[in-house]
Amino acid sequence: MIYQFKKHIPVIHKSSFVHKTASVIGNVEIGKNVYIGPGAAIRGDWGKIIIEDGCNVQENCTIHMFPGTTVILENSAHIGHGAIIHGAHIKRNSLIGMNAVIMDNVVIGEECIVGALSFVKEGSVIPNRKIVVGNPAKIIKDVTDEIINWKSEGTELYQKLPSECFESLKEVEPLRSKPKFEIPQPKNYFTLSKSKTNKK
């Protein structure tokens, strides 16, 4: 659902996928290979939203702002299910965990990890490569190369997802009985803790 608001019409690169149950409104710019999941609300009515190349905004996320503000998601920002970004700037290759809330005038530095359910209060500035958790959120340690490599691998899956959706996603009638043979799905990415176990 793509909407004009006043004179503002969203600009979305043709390589990016926006699910039809997501809402993209007004002054919004979406770059290349971006995935916008079902139920996401990206409201550029009072201000501007810039979502750069390779980002993903997953199911039921909300992006909005106070009047006259610009929200920026830099390249490869990864916004987990149900997160809220309100008037903030998320820098390159950072991950915002599921149901986290990032408040106004917050700057999340490059390659940061914000934990699920965290609340980052208004005006916080998080330096590059920090792990932030809690309510209110606090920096607990640095992001290691191992962690950012794991994050980047997960984001790459989302960067491939738009083309996969264009190729194979379609509305269908449900099956009424289970097929005799199930189609296997690859196990090619794991939680960080399981990834560490698999490497041992």
C-alpha positions in Angstrom: 0.0 0.0 0.0 1.8 3.0 -1.3 0.3 6.4 -0.6 0.8 10.0 -1.7 0.6 12.5 1.1 0.0 16.1 0.1 2.6 16.6 -2.7 4.9 13.8 -1.5 5.0 10.5 -3.4 7.3 7.6 -2.2 10.3 6.8 -4.3 11.1 3.1 -4.3 13.8 1.4 -6.3 12.5 -1.3 -8.6 14.8 -4.0 -7.0 13.2 -3.4 -3.6 10.2 -5.4 -2.3 7.4 -3.9 -0.3 4.7 -6.3 0.9 1.2 -5.3 -0.1 0.1 -5.2 3.6 2.9 -2.7 4.5 2.1 1.0 4.3 4.6 3.4 2.8 3.3 7.0 3.0 4.5 10.3 1.6 8.1 11.6 1.8 9.9 8.2 1.7 13.0 7.2 -0.3 13.8 3.5 -0.5 17.0 2.4 -2.2 18.1 -0.9 -3.8 17.5 -4.4 -2.6 15.5 -3.3 0.4 12.9 -5.7 2.0 9.8 -4.2 3.7 7.8 -6.9 5.5 4.1 -7.4 6.0 2.5 -4.9 8.4 5.3 -2.4 8.4 4.2 1.2 8.7 6.6 3.7 7.1 5.0 7.1 7.6 6.6 10.0 5.9 3.7 12.4 6.4 5.3 14.9 8.9 8.9 14.4 7.9 11.2 12.4 5.6 12.3 8.8 5.8 15.4 7.6 3.9 16.0 3.9 3.7 19.3 3.2 2.0 20.5 0.2 -0.1 20.3 -3.3 1.4 18.2 -2.4 4.5 15.4 -4.6 5.8 12.4 -3.4 7.8 10.7 -6.5 9.1 7.1 -7.4 10.0 5.1 -4.9 12.0 7.9 -2.3 12.4 6.9 1.4 12.6 9.0 4.3 11.3 7.8 7.8 12.1 9.0 11.2 13.4 8.1 14.6 14.9 7.3 17.3 12.2 10.2 18.4 10.1 12.5 15.5 11.1 14.4 13.2 8.8 14.8 9.5 9.7 17.7 7.7 8.1 18.5 4.1 7.9 22.0 3.8 6.4 23.1 0.9 4.1 22.4 -2.6 5.4 20.6 -1.4 8.6 18.6 -4.4 9.9 15.3 -3.6 11.7 13.9 -6.6 13.5 10.3 -7.7 13.8 8.1 -5.2 15.6 10.7 -2.5 16.3 9.9 1.2 16.4 12.2 3.9 15.0 10.9 7.3 15.9 12.9 10.3 14.6 16.3 8.5 14.8 19.3 7.9 12.7 20.5 4.3 12.3 24.0 4.1 10.8 25.5 1.6 8.4 25.2 -2.1 9.1 23.6 -1.8 12.6 21.0 -4.2 13.9 17.9 -3.2 15.9 16.5 -6.2 17.7 12.9 -7.4 17.8 10.4 -5.0 19.5 13.2 -2.5 20.4 12.2 1.2 20.6 14.6 3.8 19.3 13.4 7.3 20.3 13.8 10.8 18.8 17.2 12.3 18.1 18.9 9.1 18.8 22.0 8.2 16.7 23.0 4.5 16.6 26.6 4.3 15.4 27.9 2.0 12.6 27.8 -1.8 13.2 26.0 -1.6 16.5 23.7 -4.3 18.0 20.6 -3.1 19.9 19.1 -6.0 21.8 15.5 -7.2 21.5 13.0 -5.2 23.7 15.5 -2.5 24.4 14.4 1.1 24.9 16.9 3.7 23.7 15.9 7.0 25.2 15.6 10.4 23.4 18.8 12.0 22.4 21.1 9.0 23.0 24.2 8.8 20.9 25.7 5.4 20.6 29.3 5.1 19.3 30.3 2.7 16.6 30.5 -1.0 17.3 28.6 -1.2 20.6 26.1 -3.7 22.0 23.2 -1.9 23.7 20.6 -3.6 25.8 17.9 -2.9 28.5 15.3 -0.4 29.5 16.7 2.2 29.6 19.3 0.8 27.2 22.9 0.9 28.2 26.1 0.0 26.4 27.4 -3.3 27.8 30.3 -4.2 25.5 31.9 -3.8 22.1 30.8 -5.7 18.9 33.5 -8.2 17.9 34.4 -9.1 14.4 32.7 -12.5 14.9 29.4 -10.8 15.9 29.4 -8.3 13.0 30.2 -11.1 10.6 27.3 -13.1 11.9 25.0 -10.0 11.6 26.1 -9.2 8.1 25.5 -12.8 7.0 21.9 -12.5 8.3 21.4 -9.2 6.5 22.6 -10.7 3.3 19.8 -13.2 3.5 17.4 -10.3 3.6 19.1 -8.6 0.7 18.4 -11.7 -1.4 14.8 -11.9 -0.2 13.3 -9.2 -2.5 14.3 -11.0 -5.7 13.0 -14.3 -4.2 9.7 -12.6 -3.4 9.4 -11.2 -6.9 10.1 -14.7 -8.3 8.0 -16.9 -6.1 5.6 -15.1 -3.7 2.0 -15.3 -4.8 -1.4 -15.6 -3.3 -2.9 -19.1 -3.4 -5.7 -21.1 -1.9 -4.5 -23.3 1.0 -4.1 -27.0 0.7 -6.7 -29.0 2.6 -4.4 -31.8 3.5 -0.7 -32.2 4.2 1.3 -33.2 1.1 2.8 -36.7 1.1 6.3 -35.3 0.7 7.5 -32.1 2.5 9.8 -29.8 0.6 13.0 -29.3 2.7 14.1 -25.9 3.6 17.8 -25.1 4.0 19.5 -24.7 7.4 22.0 -22.1 6.3 21.9 -19.6 9.2 21.7 -20.0 13.0 21.5 -17.9 16.2 24.9 -16.5 17.3 25.3 -19.0 20.1 24.5 -22.0 17.9 26.9 -20.5 15.2 29.7 -20.6 17.8 28.8 -24.2 18.7 28.9 -25.3 15.1 32.4 -23.8 14.6 33.9 -25.9 17.5 
